[in-house]
Amino acid sequence: MSLFTNDKDPTMPTLKTVIVALLFPLTLWSMDVDARQPNVILIVADDLGYRELGSFGQKRIQTPYLDELARQGMRLTQHYSGNAVCAPSRCVLMTAKHPGNAWVRNNRELKPEGQQPIPAAEITLGERLQALGYKTGAFGKWGLGGPGSEGDPINQGFDRFFGYNCQRHAHTYYPSYLWSDDQRIPLDNDPPVPGHAGLAPDADPNDPKSYEPFQGQDYAPDRINEQALKFIREHKDEPFFLYYPTIIPHVALHVPDEELEPYLAKGWNDPPFSRAQGFGYTPHFTPRAAYAAMITRMDRYIGNVLSVLDDLELSKDTIVIFSSDNGTTHLKQEVDYDFFESVGELRGLKGSLYEGGIRVPCIVRWPGHVESGSESDFVSGFEDWTPTILEMIEADHNIDSDGVSLVPTLTGQDQSPRDYLYREFSGYGGQQSIRSGNWKAIRTGMNRGNVKVQLYNLKDDVSESTDVAKEHPELVEKLTAMMMEQHQPSELYPLRPFDAPAQRPRR
């Protein structure tokens, strides 16, 4: 039997769960068994830009439920995702380690299905809450370890999982199957719609019928939402943690016609994306309308979650957190980020450590604790959610992490500014950044040997348009040293030119 799974009796706690539980001895033994701990719902959109919600300035896309959530809670206006792309951002979220210490620091697919797994020794937010008696469920896209691996969500603190394990599998919204715990569940898509494909060689890109092969029947996000709602209903009488990493609005542009129709009626000049230009996802005849419809569909799913909380009279007892794993995609012909002003005044998109790639919308609702309609510009990041949630539920939050608890900010108290917020990303040319106060140092193109540091004053120049490094050499030297202090070398994700590349095995 594995040290981390109980094969003989799945109802018995695993050794790993026991070890994690021992990290919270005072909390576990002193907890009032009659007290209802607050539920926690953590929702993470996929590639949603900073300005793509109405409550964050969006004018064209309708997001009524999330806008109402913002009116009922707090907007964090300087919140940062864990990294600039999917897997490393989620690793920061789950492990509370910033990218210089995290295990996963870039997307890395492993065959036959899944991404580089986080090791069994990593302690996730799911495991911490599981050890405190919470029922835990993850619904959506995982990306931190393939089925049956150490990183499988069922092996990382989640009692229930439903959705896509693999990020590439999640490129289609009409797949042939989804994962339910450790079982494949078939969907009624015959054939499934691929995430990457082009029009037929003889197809007319200006004929809407040419795009019919990319319309499926069984929309996976519908299934995922149903299972998330079922999880809430099944555990309404006990504290639960619902992690909902929705795959929307990541391309491909797949959305049911009923969601598309209202945006088609707007008469946008919407040139088709036919994929004739080269790399991309599946074509769509009206990509602007499709993208807007996908975000509105996601908003409706979140509305369903909030409605169930109301129906079960759980809203006052539930902490709801919403954010995004990184900025808007850079695939302009599929997502017209200029038309939607997806990142507003910010520089950069997905894959970039400039603000547009990592500054993301964030909303927190906690009735009776977080003031309705409030906002904060406190600098925060994905590594903060583990200590924050633990303090929210009155558990020991003095854990080994790179995050800080945001409870003082969320509850309207004074909170000292953090010393720094560090990011690194070995992909997209190699990048490194650090923010301290209003100052941000960043370097790009590191894989080509570039170590030149750019410096921006975000208070005066949030668009990062004017590099003032030459005017502040001492500050550049200080922030450069801080960046290197936070970087721990990784064999899997070397940050060149400082780390040696991983040795590939000989064939």
N, C-alpha and C positions, 0 to 999 in steps of 0.2 A: 504493500500500500504506500502511496506517495505521502510525504510529510505534509503536503498541502491539499490533499483531497482525501475524503473518507469514502473509499469505494464500497465498504461493507454496509455502512449505514449512512446515507446522505443526510439524515436528520441530525446526526451527531456533529458537534463543532469540529472543524479541522484544527490541526496544530497551529497553522498560521493565524486562524481566527483567535485562538487562545492567546497567542503571543501578542497580537494587536490589542486584545482586551486588557492584557496586563499593563499596557501603556497608560491606561486610564483607571488605576486602582481606586482612587478616592472617589471619582465620579461614579463608577459602577457600584461601589458598596454603599454610597451615601444617597443614591438617587431615591427619591420618594416614589414608591411603586404606584401610588394613587395619582401622581401628577402626570398630566398629559404633556409630553414633550412636543414641541411644534414640529409639524411636518415640513419637509424641505423639497421644493421643486426647482430644479436647475435646468433651464432651457437654453440651448446653444444653437443659434442659426449657423448655416454653412455658407461662408462667403458673403455675408450681408454687410454692406458698406455703412460707414458712419452716418450718412445722411439719407438712408433709405427707409426710415420710419417717419411718419408724420410728426411725431413728438420730437424728432431730431432734425426737422426742417424739410422733409420730403414734400413735394407739391403734387406729384403725378400719381404716386402709388397709394392706394387706400389701405391703411392699417388701423382700423377703428378699435380693435380689441387691445392691441399693444399701446395705442395712444391713451385709451382709458386706463390701462395698467399704470402708465406714467402719471396720469392725473391722480391715481390713488396711492402712488408711492414716490420714490426718489429717482431722478435721473442722475447718473454719474457721467459727467461730461468729459472727463479725462481718464477714461478707462482703457486699458490695453489688453489685447488678447495675448495668449501665451507665446505666440510666434506668428510668422507671416504666412504659414500654410497649415493644413489640417492636422496631421498626426502630431508634430511637435507642440502645437498649441494645446491640443487635448492632453498631452503628457504633462505639461505644466499645470493644467487645470486639475488633473486627477492626483498628482503627486506633490503639489505645492513647491516644486523646485523650479527655479528660473532656468532659461535655456543653457546657461553656462554650467549647470549642475545636473540637468535632467538627462535621463537615459536616452530618450528619443529626441533628436534635434533636426530631423528632416524627414520627408516622406521617403520610405524605403519599403518597396513591395517585396514580399516573399511568396514564392510559388508553393502550393497551387492556389492558395487564397489567403489574403491577409497582409498585414504589415509587420515590420520589426516588432516583436513582442516586448513589452516591459517585463522585467524579470519577476519571479515570484517574491523576491526579497523586497521589491518596491511596495510601499504601503499606500494604497489609494484612498481617496475620500470615501468611496464605497465601503472599504474595509473598516475604516474608522467608525463610520456610522453603524455598520453591521455589528461591530463589537459593542456598541452602545445600545443594542436592542432594536435598531431600526430595521424594518423590511426595506430592501433595496431593489430597485428595478432600473434598467437602462433600456431606452427605446429609441431606435434611430440608427445612427452610424457610429461604430466603435473606432476602428483604425489603430488599435494598440496591441494587436496580437491575434493571429489567425485562430480558427476553430481548433480547440483541443490544446493550444499552446499555453505556456505560462501566462501569457497576456490576455487570453480569452476572458471576457468580462465575468463569466461564471467563476473563474479562478482568481478574480481580482475584486471580490467583495460585493458582487451583485447576485441576489437570489433569483432574479428574473432578467432575461434578456430577450428582446425581440427586435429584429431589424437586419441591417447589413453589418456583417463583421468587417468586410473588406471595403476600402475606399473606392477601388476601381469598380467593384461590383455595384457600388452606389452611384455610378455615373449614369445608370439607367433607372428611370422611375417605373418602368414596366418590365421587371426581371422575371425569370422563370421561378425563382424561389426567394424566400427570406429565411433567416435563422430564428428558431424559437428555442432558446436555451442551446442545447447541443444537437437539435434536430433541424433538418431542412424541411420547410413547409412550402409546398408548391403553390404558385399563383396561377391564376387563370389567364395567362398570356401565351397564346399559341399562334405564332411564335413570339418569344420575348423580343422587345425592342432593344437594339444595341445602344450603348452609350456613345460609341464612335462609329460613324458610317457616313457615306455620301449618297447623293441622289443616283438613281440608275443612270447608266451612260447615255441613254437616249431620252432622259427626262427633261422637261422644260422647267427651268427654275422659276419662271414667272407664272406657272400653272399651279394653283393650290393643290390639285389632285396629286401632284408629284410628291407631296409630303405625307400622303396618307400612310405609307409604310411605317411612319414613326409615331403613329397613334396606337396606343395599347388599350386594353380593356380593364385590367386589374391594377389600379394605381396604388403602388406600395405605400406611399405616405398615408393613404386612408387606413390601410391595415395597421400601420404603426400607431396611428392616433387611437384607433379602436382599442388596441392592447394597452396603451397608456391609460386610457379612461377606465378600462377593466381593472387594472392594477390599483388605481385609486379606490374604486368601489370595494374591491376585495379586502383592502387594508384600511378602511375608513375608521376602524375601531382601535387602531394601534399606530404608533408613529411610523411614518414611511419617508423614504428618500426616493424621489422620482428624478432620474437624470434623463433628459429628453434632448439629445443631440440631433435635431431634425436635419435632413439632407437638403432642405430648401434654403436658399435659392441656387445652390451649386448647379451649374450646367451638367448635363444636357437640358435643353429647353423642352421639358415634357410637362404638360398640364392638361387636365380635362377641359373639353370644349365649354362646359357650363361656366367655368371660371374665366375663360378667355373672352366670352362674348361681350361683357361690359366694356372691356378695353378696346375691342375692335370697333365699338360704336363711337369711340372718341375721335376716329378719323386721323390718327397719327400717320405721318408719312413714314411708313415702316418698311424699309427695303428688306427683302428676304435674305436670310443667311443660308446659302446653298452648299457651303463647305468646299466650293470649287477652289478657294484660295489656298488650301493646304490643310494643316493640322487644325483640328477642332472637334467638336462633338457633333451630334446629329443635327441635320438642317431643320429650319423652321421658317414657314412662310411669313410670319409676323413676329419677329423676335422681340421687339419692344413690348408688344402686347403680352406675349408669353411670359416674359420676365416679370412684368408687373403683376400678372395674374398669379404667378407662382408665389410671390411674396404675400399677396392677399390671401391665397390659399393657406399658407403657413399661419398667417394671422388668425384665420378662422379656426385652425386646429388649436391654437393657443386659447382662443375664445371658448372652445369646447372644454378644455381643461379647467378654465376659470369658472365656467358654468357648472361643471360637476362639483367643484368645491362649494359653490353657492348652494346647490341642490342638497348636498350632504351636510350643510352647515359647518364646513371645515375652513372657510376662508379666513376667519379670525385666528385660526390655529395653524396657518400655513404660511411659510416664508416662500415667496416666489422671486426668483432671480432670472433675468433674461439678458443674454448678450450674444456675441458672434465670435466665431473662431478666428477670423481675420477679415481683411478688407475685401472690397469688390474685386471680382476677377478682372484680369488684364486683357481678356479676349474681347476686343472692342466690337467685332462684327456680330458677336453673339449677345453681349451685354453692352448696350450703349451707355456707358457710365457718364459721358458728357451730357447726353439728353436728359438723364435722370439726375444729374449732379450728385452722383452716388457718394462721393467723398467730400463734396462741397469744396471748401477752400484748401483742403489738405493736399499734400504732395504724395504721390505714390499710390499703388494698388496692391492687390494680393501678391505675395512674394517679395515685398519690399519692407525694409525696416524704417522707411520714412513714414510719417504719421498716417497717411492714407492706407497703408498696409496693415497697421497694427492698432490704431486707435479705433475703437468700436463702440456702438451704442450699448448702454447698460441701464437696466431698470430694476429696482428692488422694491417689492411691496411686502410690508410686514405690519399688518394692522395693529394699532396701539403702540407701536414702537417707532416706525418710520413715518414722518409727517407727510400727509398727502400733498401732492403738487410741489414737492421740494426738489432741489437739485444741489449738487456739490461738484466743485472742480478739484477735489482732492485727487491726487495722482494715484491710481490703483491699477491692479493687474490680476490676471488669472491665478497667480500663486497666492493671492490673498484670500481666496474663497474658502479654503480648508480651515485656516484659523478663524476666519469670520464666522462660518457656520458653526464651528465647535463652540465659540463663545455665545452665539445666538441661542444654542440649545443648552447653555450652561454646563458644558463639558470642559475639561481641561484643554485649553487652546495653546498652551505653552509647549508647542511641539517643535521638533527640528524641521524647520521649513525656511524658505526664502521670502515668505509672505508676512504681511501684518494684518491684524484684525481690523476690519473697517467698522466695527460696531460703534465706536465713538462718533464717527462721521455719520453713519446711518441714523443714529438716534439723536442727532443735533448737538452733540458735545464737541468741544474743541479737540482737535487731534493734531499732534505735531507732524509736520511734513516728513515723509520718508526720506532717508538719506539718498537713495538712488533707485532707479528701476532699470534693470539690465536686460538686454536682448542680444542674442547672436543667432545666426542662421547660416549654415554651411552651403545652402542652396542658392540658386539665382545669382551666382557669381561670388558668393561669400560675403557676409555682412556682419557688422558688429555695431551696437549702439548702447548708449547709456544716457539716462536722463537724471539730472540732479537739480532740483528746483525748477527754474524756467530754462535752464541750459540743457541742450542736447548735443552730444557728440556722436558722430556716426562715420563709419567708413564702409565703402562698397568696393566691389571688384577685387576682393582680397585673394581670390583663387588665381588671379593674374599677377599676384605679388604686390598689389597696391596696399599700402598701409597709411596713406595720407588721411588725416582726420579732418572732417568738416565740423563746424560748430555753428549752432543756431540758437537764437534767443526766442523761445516759443511764445513768450509773452508778447513780444513785438512783431514776431514773424512766424505765425503758426503754419504758414505755407512753406516754410523752409526754403525761401527763395534767395536769401542773402547769407553766404558763408562768411562768418566774422572770425574765423580761426586766426588770421594774421593779426587781428587787433587784440587778441587775448591769448598770447602764447603760454602763459603760466597756467591758465585755466585748461587749455588743451592738454598740457602735460599732466595736470592732475587727473583729468577725466580719462585720459589714455591709460594712466597707471591703474585707475579704478576698474576700467574694462578688463585689463589683463589679470587683475586680482580675482575677478569674478569668473574668469574662464578656466574651467578644468578640462584638460585635454580629453578627447574622446577618440578611441580607435575607430568606432563605427562612423563618426561624423567629424572628421578632422577639420579644423578651422585653419586653412592655409593662410599665410606661410608659416604659422607658428607650430602646427602639429604635423607629425609624420602621417602620410596617408596609410589607411589600412592595407595590409598585405593581402592580396588576392591569392587564393589557393591555386596551385598549378593544376592544369587539367591533365 
